[in-house]
Amino acid sequence: MHRSYVIAKSKIYRVKITYPYSVDIFNGHEITNLPVSRNYINNLLEVYSDDVLQ
């Protein structure tokens, strides 16, 4: 089963750029971690700024 997410840029807290790749997002009052596939990490890095990279 494949899953994908559309995430508002303002909700991104951090992007983990080492394997396993993931993105932390603000979800109400907590932070949720979502996985990012190897196929999409480069696209994600092109869109988001350096201040959220880890």
DSSP file (Angstrom, degrees, kcal/mol; ACC not computed):
  #  RESIDUE AA STRUCTURE BP1 BP2  ACC     N-H-->O    O-->H-N    N-H-->O    O-->H-N    TCO  KAPPA ALPHA  PHI   PSI    X-CA   Y-CA   Z-CA
    1    1 A M              0   0    0      0, 0.0     2,-0.3     0, 0.0     0, 0.0   0.000 360.0 360.0 360.0 128.2    0.0    0.0    0.0
    2    2 A H        -     0   0    0      2,-0.0     2,-0.4     0, 0.0     0, 0.0  -0.751 360.0-172.5 -97.5 142.0    1.4    3.4   -1.0
    3    3 A R        +     0   0    0     -2,-0.3     2,-0.3     2,-0.0     0, 0.0  -0.987   5.9 175.5-132.1 143.7    0.9    6.5    1.0
    4    4 A S        -     0   0    0     -2,-0.4     2,-0.4     2,-0.0    -2,-0.0  -0.969  12.2-151.0-142.7 160.2    1.8   10.1    0.2
    5    5 A Y        -     0   0    0     -2,-0.3     2,-0.6     2,-0.0    -2,-0.0  -0.961  12.2-144.6-133.6 146.5    1.1   13.4    2.0
    6    6 A V        -     0   0    0     -2,-0.4     2,-0.5     2,-0.0    -2,-0.0  -0.972  28.5-170.7-106.5 122.3    0.7   17.0    1.1
    7    7 A I        -     0   0    0     -2,-0.6     2,-0.2    18,-0.0     5,-0.1  -0.955  23.8-121.8-121.3 129.6    2.3   19.1    3.8
    8    8 A A    >>  -     0   0    0     -2,-0.5     3,-1.9     1,-0.1     4,-0.5  -0.479  22.4-129.6 -65.8 134.9    2.0   22.9    4.1
    9    9 A K  G >4 S+     0   0    0      1,-0.3     3,-1.1     2,-0.2    -1,-0.1   0.829 107.5  60.2 -56.3 -33.9    5.4   24.5    4.0
   10   10 A S  G 34 S+     0   0    0      1,-0.2    -1,-0.3    15,-0.0    -2,-0.1   0.687  99.5  57.6 -69.3 -17.8    4.6   26.4    7.2
   11   11 A K  G <4 S+     0   0    0     -3,-1.9    15,-2.6    14,-0.1     2,-0.4   0.577  79.3 108.0 -89.1 -10.5    4.0   23.1    9.1
   12   12 A I  E <<  +A   25   0A   0     -3,-1.1    13,-0.2    -4,-0.5     3,-0.1  -0.542  36.1 170.8 -73.8 126.2    7.5   21.7    8.4
   13   13 A Y  E     -     0   0A   0     11,-3.1     2,-0.3     1,-0.4    12,-0.2   0.813  64.3  -9.9 -98.2 -44.5    9.7   21.7   11.5
   14   14 A R  E     -A   24   0A   0     10,-1.5    10,-3.3     2,-0.0     2,-0.5  -0.991  50.5-147.3-158.1 147.9   12.7   19.7   10.4
   15   15 A V  E     -Ab  23  53A   0     37,-3.6    39,-2.5    -2,-0.3     2,-0.7  -0.989  17.1-144.3-119.8 122.8   13.9   17.5    7.5
   16   16 A K  E     -A   22   0A   0      6,-2.8     6,-1.2    -2,-0.5    37,-0.1  -0.783  14.5-172.5 -87.4 117.3   16.3   14.7    8.3
   17   17 A I        +     0   0    0     -2,-0.7     2,-0.3     4,-0.2     4,-0.1   0.264  58.5  79.7-100.9  11.4   18.6   14.4    5.3
   18   18 A T  S    S-     0   0    0      2,-0.2     4,-0.1     4,-0.1    -2,-0.0  -0.873  95.9 -55.9-112.6 153.8   20.4   11.2    6.3
   19   19 A Y  S    S+     0   0    0     -2,-0.3    -2,-0.1     1,-0.1     2,-0.1  -0.462 124.3  46.2 -69.4 136.1   19.0    7.8    5.8
   20   20 A P  S    S-     0   0    0      0, 0.0    -2,-0.2     0, 0.0    -1,-0.1   0.434  94.8-149.7 -77.0 129.9   16.3    6.9    6.9
   21   21 A Y        +     0   0    0     15,-0.4    15,-2.1    -4,-0.1     2,-0.3  -0.367  27.1 157.7 -70.6 144.1   14.9   10.2    5.5
   22   22 A S  E     -AC  16  35A   0     -6,-1.2    -6,-2.8    13,-0.3     2,-0.4  -0.977  32.4-135.9-158.3 168.4   12.0   11.8    7.3
   23   23 A V  E     -AC  15  34A   0     11,-2.6    11,-2.9    -2,-0.3     2,-0.5  -0.999  13.0-146.6-132.4 135.2   10.2   15.1    7.9
   24   24 A D  E     -AC  14  33A   0    -10,-3.3   -11,-3.1    -2,-0.4   -10,-1.5  -0.885  22.6-173.9-100.5 130.5    9.0   16.4   11.2
   25   25 A I  E     -AC  12  32A   0      7,-2.9     7,-2.7    -2,-0.5     2,-0.5  -0.901  30.6-108.9-123.7 152.8    5.8   18.5   11.1
   26   26 A F  E     - C   0  31A   0    -15,-2.6     2,-0.4    -2,-0.3     5,-0.2  -0.692  33.8-177.4 -75.9 126.8    3.8   20.5   13.6
   27   27 A N  E >   - C   0  30A   0      3,-3.6     3,-1.3    -2,-0.5     2,-0.7  -0.770  60.2 -65.1-128.1  84.1    0.6   18.6   14.3
   28   28 A G  T 3  S-     0   0    0     -2,-0.4    -2,-0.0     1,-0.2     0, 0.0  -0.638 118.9 -13.2  73.5-113.9   -1.5   20.7   16.7
   29   29 A H  T 3  S+     0   0    0     -2,-0.7     2,-0.3    -3,-0.1    -1,-0.2   0.265 131.0  57.2-105.0   9.4    0.6   20.8   19.9
   30   30 A E  E <  S-C   27   0A   0     -3,-1.3    -3,-3.6    -5,-0.0     2,-0.5  -0.852  79.6-112.0-134.6 170.1    3.0   18.0   19.0
   31   31 A I  E     -C   26   0A   0     -2,-0.3     2,-0.4    -5,-0.2    -5,-0.2  -0.905  26.5-159.3-107.1 131.6    5.5   17.1   16.3
   32   32 A T  E     -C   25   0A   0     -7,-2.7    -7,-2.9    -2,-0.5     2,-0.5  -0.906   8.8-141.8-111.5 137.9    4.8   14.1   14.0
   33   33 A N  E     -C   24   0A   0     -2,-0.4    -9,-0.2    -9,-0.2    -2,-0.0  -0.865  18.1-174.2-102.0 128.3    7.5   12.3   12.1
   34   34 A L  E     -C   23   0A   0    -11,-2.9   -11,-2.6    -2,-0.5     2,-0.1  -0.971  23.5-120.2-121.7 136.5    6.7   11.1    8.6
   35   35 A P  E     -C   22   0A   0      0, 0.0     2,-0.4     0, 0.0   -13,-0.3  -0.391  19.2-154.9 -72.8 152.2    9.0    9.0    6.4
   36   36 A V        -     0   0    0    -15,-2.1   -15,-0.4    -2,-0.1     5,-0.1  -0.998  18.2-126.0-126.0 130.3   10.3   10.3    3.0
   37   37 A S    >>  -     0   0    0     -2,-0.4     3,-1.3     1,-0.1     4,-1.1  -0.320  21.3-114.7 -73.8 158.4   11.4    7.8    0.4
   38   38 A R  T 34 S+     0   0    0      1,-0.3     4,-0.5     2,-0.2     3,-0.2   0.811 115.8  61.5 -58.8 -31.2   14.8    7.9   -1.3
   39   39 A N  T 34 S+     0   0    0      1,-0.2    -1,-0.3     2,-0.1     4,-0.2   0.741 112.5  34.3 -68.5 -23.1   13.0    8.7   -4.6
   40   40 A Y  T <> S+     0   0    0     -3,-1.3     4,-2.1     2,-0.1    -1,-0.2   0.492  88.8  90.5-113.9  -5.7   11.6   11.9   -3.2
   41   41 A I  H  X S+     0   0    0     -4,-1.1     4,-2.4     1,-0.2     5,-0.2   0.901  88.7  51.7 -62.7 -40.0   14.2   13.3   -0.8
   42   42 A N  H  > S+     0   0    0     -4,-0.5     4,-1.6     1,-0.2    -1,-0.2   0.898 109.5  49.9 -63.9 -39.7   15.9   15.4   -3.5
   43   43 A N  H  > S+     0   0    0     -4,-0.2     4,-1.1     1,-0.2    -1,-0.2   0.904 111.3  49.7 -62.7 -41.0   12.6   17.0   -4.6
   44   44 A L  H  X S+     0   0    0     -4,-2.1     4,-2.1     1,-0.2     3,-0.4   0.905 108.9  51.8 -64.6 -42.0   11.9   17.8   -1.0
   45   45 A L  H  < S+     0   0    0     -4,-2.4    -1,-0.2     1,-0.2    -2,-0.2   0.811 105.1  56.4 -67.3 -29.8   15.3   19.4   -0.5
   46   46 A E  H  < S+     0   0    0     -4,-1.6    -1,-0.2    -5,-0.2    -2,-0.2   0.821 112.8  41.8 -67.9 -30.5   14.8   21.6   -3.6
   47   47 A V  H  < S+     0   0    0     -4,-1.1     2,-0.3    -3,-0.4    -2,-0.2   0.860 106.1  64.3 -87.1 -38.8   11.7   23.0   -2.1
   48   48 A Y  S  < S-     0   0    0     -4,-2.1   -39,-0.0     1,-0.1     5,-0.0  -0.646  80.3-116.5-100.0 148.2   12.5   23.6    1.5
   49   49 A S    >   -     0   0    0     -2,-0.3     3,-1.4     1,-0.1     4,-0.2  -0.204  27.4-105.0 -79.2 166.5   15.1   26.0    2.9
   50   50 A D  G >  S+     0   0    0      1,-0.3     3,-1.2     2,-0.2    -1,-0.1   0.689 107.8  76.5 -64.6 -21.3   18.3   25.2    4.9
   51   51 A D  G 3  S+     0   0    0      1,-0.3    -1,-0.3   -37,-0.0    -2,-0.0   0.638  98.5  44.5 -70.4 -11.7   16.8   26.3    8.2
   52   52 A V  G <  S+     0   0    0     -3,-1.4   -37,-3.6   -38,-0.1    -1,-0.3   0.399  90.0 108.1-106.9   0.6   14.7   23.1    8.5
   53   53 A L  B <    b   15   0A   0     -3,-1.2   -37,-0.2   -39,-0.2    -3,-0.0  -0.559 360.0 360.0 -83.4 143.0   17.5   20.7    7.5
   54   54 A Q              0   0    0    -39,-2.5   -38,-0.2    -2,-0.2    -1,-0.1   0.325 360.0 360.0-123.4 360.0   19.1   18.4   10.1
